[in-house]
Amino acid sequence: MSNRRSGRREGGFPPVPDPLPVPVVDSHTHLDMVTDPDVTGVEGTVAASVEAARSVGVDRLVQVGVDVETSRWGVAAAHEHPSIVATVAVHPNAAPRLSDVDEALRGIDALAADPRVRGIGETGLDTFRTGDDGRKAQEESFRGHIEIAKRHGKPLVIHDRDAHADILRVLDETGAPDTVVMHCFSGDVDFARECVRRGFVLSYAGVVSFGSASALRVAAAATPLDHILVETDAPYLTPMPHRGRPNAPYLIPLTVRALAAATGTAVEPLCEAISANGERVFGPW
């Protein structure tokens, strides 16, 4: 089962941006979808995606699983390509559709022992796409992933859509793992401060460049540099000025520069911070 979102990206991949002065990590990408022509409209390979990213200063990638099948795919890719590490999980929107969540969690738990797996996620809660009927399954799955992360001593990568208060509630009730990454951080400045106070790392995606995202830029400006990561969530959330076209790791420089503008930080020290944070969270590649 896949968690591919509906709708094919149109217009082809955007042009290559100017490279970054210091290499950084793309902390969250879905190369299985980036290379799928049914999603992007373009035939691609993992090797080509890795090389395109490297050419602009994105030399490390975190491939994220959304179900057992894509998690296995990510582990295989991480073993084949030294610049890739993997995370494994059942996406919160997939959990309510499973006939046996416990069986899926056992599969994720088994994959989590692999040394190329550096995180558990994306897991969490999503009240935007899943109605009331699915929330119990989402929360049970989320709690199961938290226990897997703690058992294996690996970071927890959280998907949080319209569920800020419940995410904090569950983490406070269960006890958060040592390292928590808020994937595609989408909260306001108050929520950012609550997350930072708990020691979480906030990963900003191309949304920070959108004209409508002024509140997110305020949150980014309030996030200490040692709590910031950057991501594509490719092939989605393509940064401006290419919103709506397929995203890929090589477009990270656009998001980094938007984040630099939002935080009032020069690009080079921001890249240095992102690089160091990526290594601290996910370990050496």
C-alpha positions in Angstrom: 0.0 0.0 0.0 1.3 3.4 -0.9 0.6 6.8 0.6 1.1 8.7 -2.6 -1.0 11.9 -2.6 -3.5 12.4 -5.3 -2.7 14.5 -8.3 0.3 14.5 -10.6 2.8 17.3 -10.5 2.8 19.3 -13.8 5.3 21.3 -15.7 8.4 19.2 -15.3 11.2 19.7 -12.9 12.4 23.4 -12.5 15.8 24.7 -13.5 18.8 24.1 -11.4 19.3 26.9 -8.8 22.7 28.4 -7.8 24.7 26.1 -5.5 25.0 26.6 -1.8 28.4 27.7 -0.3 28.4 24.9 2.2 26.8 21.4 1.7 23.6 20.6 3.6 21.3 17.8 4.3 17.8 17.3 2.8 16.2 16.0 6.0 13.0 14.6 4.4 12.5 13.4 0.8 10.6 10.7 -1.0 12.9 9.6 -3.9 10.6 6.7 -4.7 8.0 9.3 -5.8 10.6 11.7 -7.2 11.6 9.0 -9.7 8.1 7.8 -10.5 6.7 9.2 -13.7 3.2 8.6 -12.6 3.8 11.3 -9.9 6.2 13.7 -11.5 5.5 13.1 -15.2 9.3 12.5 -15.6 11.2 9.2 -15.7 14.1 9.3 -13.3 16.6 7.3 -11.3 17.8 7.6 -7.8 21.4 7.9 -9.0 20.5 10.9 -11.1 18.6 12.5 -8.2 21.5 12.1 -5.9 24.0 13.6 -8.4 21.7 16.6 -9.2 21.4 17.3 -5.5 25.2 16.9 -5.0 25.9 19.4 -7.8 24.2 22.2 -5.9 25.5 21.4 -2.4 22.9 18.9 -1.1 25.2 16.0 -0.4 23.2 14.0 2.1 19.6 12.8 1.9 17.1 11.3 4.3 14.7 9.0 2.4 11.5 8.7 4.4 9.1 5.7 4.4 5.3 6.0 4.6 4.4 2.3 4.9 6.2 -1.0 5.1 6.7 -1.3 1.4 8.3 2.2 0.9 10.3 1.7 4.1 11.9 -1.4 2.7 12.5 0.5 -0.5 14.3 3.3 1.4 16.5 0.8 3.3 17.6 -0.8 0.1 18.3 2.7 -1.4 20.4 3.6 1.6 22.5 0.5 1.3 23.0 1.2 -2.4 23.8 4.9 -2.2 26.2 6.2 0.6 24.6 9.7 0.5 21.2 8.3 1.5 20.0 7.2 4.9 16.5 6.0 5.6 13.7 6.4 8.0 10.9 3.8 8.4 7.2 4.2 9.4 3.5 3.9 8.6 2.2 7.3 7.7 -0.7 8.5 9.9 -3.0 8.7 7.0 -2.2 5.1 6.1 -2.8 3.7 9.6 -6.6 3.9 9.5 -6.7 1.9 6.2 -4.7 -1.0 7.6 -6.4 -4.2 8.6 -3.7 -5.0 11.2 -1.7 -2.0 12.5 0.2 -4.2 14.9 1.5 -6.4 12.1 2.7 -3.3 10.2 4.4 -2.0 13.3 6.2 -5.3 13.7 7.5 -4.8 10.2 8.7 -1.3 10.9 10.3 -2.5 14.2 12.3 -5.2 12.3 13.5 -2.6 9.7 14.4 -0.1 12.5 17.3 -2.4 13.5 19.1 -1.8 10.2 22.2 0.5 10.7 21.2 2.5 7.6 17.9 3.3 9.3 18.5 6.6 11.1 14.9 7.5 12.2 11.4 6.4 12.8 8.9 8.3 10.7 7.1 9.9 9.3 4.5 9.2 12.0 2.2 11.4 13.9 -1.3 12.8 13.5 -3.2 14.4 10.6 -6.7 15.7 11.2 -6.8 17.4 7.8 -7.1 14.3 5.7 -8.4 11.8 8.3 -11.8 12.3 9.9 -12.9 11.4 13.4 -13.3 7.7 12.5 -9.6 7.3 11.8 -8.1 9.2 14.7 -8.0 6.3 17.1 -6.0 4.2 14.7 -3.7 7.2 14.0 -3.0 7.7 17.7 -2.4 4.0 18.3 0.0 3.9 15.4 1.8 7.1 16.6 2.2 5.7 20.1 3.6 2.4 18.6 6.2 4.4 16.6 7.2 6.3 19.7 8.0 3.1 21.5 9.9 1.8 18.4 12.0 5.0 18.3 12.8 4.7 22.0 13.6 1.0 21.8 16.1 1.5 19.0 17.4 4.8 20.2 16.6 6.5 16.9 15.1 10.0 16.2 11.3 10.3 15.8 10.2 12.1 12.6 6.7 13.6 13.1 4.0 14.4 10.6 1.8 17.0 12.2 -1.1 18.5 10.2 -3.7 20.5 12.1 -2.9 18.5 15.2 -0.4 20.6 17.2 -2.0 20.2 20.6 -2.6 16.5 20.2 1.0 15.9 19.1 2.3 17.5 22.2 -0.2 15.7 24.4 0.7 12.2 23.1 4.5 13.0 23.4 4.0 14.3 26.9 2.0 11.3 27.9 4.3 8.7 26.5 7.6 10.4 27.0 9.3 11.7 23.9 12.4 10.0 22.5 15.7 11.8 23.0 15.5 13.3 19.5 12.3 14.5 17.8 12.1 16.2 14.4 9.0 18.1 13.4 8.8 17.4 9.7 7.6 20.3 7.5 7.0 22.4 10.6 3.7 24.2 10.1 3.0 25.9 13.4 3.1 29.5 14.6 5.7 31.2 16.7 4.1 30.0 20.0 4.1 26.4 18.9 7.7 26.7 17.6 8.7 27.9 21.1 6.9 25.0 22.8 8.7 22.6 20.5 12.1 24.2 21.1 11.5 24.2 24.8 11.1 20.4 24.6 14.3 20.1 22.7 12.7 19.3 19.3 14.3 20.1 16.0 12.1 22.0 13.5 12.5 21.1 9.8 11.4 23.8 7.4 10.2 23.0 3.8 9.5 25.1 0.7 6.3 26.4 2.4 8.5 29.0 4.1 8.9 30.7 0.7 5.2 31.0 0.0 3.7 34.4 0.1 0.9 33.2 2.4 3.3 31.8 5.0 4.2 35.0 6.9 3.4 33.3 10.3 5.7 30.5 9.4 8.5 32.9 8.7 8.0 34.5 12.1 8.2 31.1 13.7 11.4 30.4 11.7 12.9 33.7 12.9 12.3 32.6 16.5 13.9 29.1 16.0 17.5 28.9 17.3 19.9 27.9 14.6 20.8 24.6 16.4 17.2 23.5 16.2 16.8 24.0 12.4 16.7 21.5 9.6 15.6 22.0 6.0 13.8 19.6 3.7 12.0 19.2 0.4 9.3 16.7 1.2 9.8 16.0 -2.5 8.1 15.7 -4.9 5.7 18.1 -3.1 6.0 21.5 -1.5 8.2 23.0 -4.2 9.6 26.3 -3.2 8.8 29.6 -5.0 9.0 30.6 -7.7 8.2 27.0 -8.9 5.3 26.1 -6.7 3.1 23.4 -8.3 5.9 21.8 -10.3 7.6 18.6 -9.1 10.1 19.1 -6.2 13.4 17.3 -5.8 16.4 17.5 -3.4 18.4 19.7 -5.8 15.9 22.5 -5.1 16.9 22.8 -1.5 19.0 25.9 -2.2 15.8 27.9 -2.9 14.4 26.9 0.5 17.7 27.6 2.3 17.8 31.1 0.9 14.2 31.8 1.8 14.9 30.5 5.3 18.0 32.8 5.5 15.9 35.8 4.6 13.2 34.8 7.1 15.7 34.3 10.0 18.0 37.2 9.1 21.0 34.8 8.9 23.6 34.8 6.1 23.4 31.8 3.9 26.8 30.3 4.8 26.4 30.2 8.6 22.8 28.9 8.1 24.2 26.1 5.8 26.8 25.3 8.4 24.1 25.0 11.1 21.9 22.8 9.0 24.8 20.5 8.1 25.8 20.1 11.7 22.2 19.6 12.9 21.7 16.9 10.3 24.8 15.0 11.4 23.8 15.4 15.1 20.2 14.1 14.5 20.8 11.4 11.9 24.4 10.5 12.6 27.3 10.3 10.1 26.5 9.2 6.6 
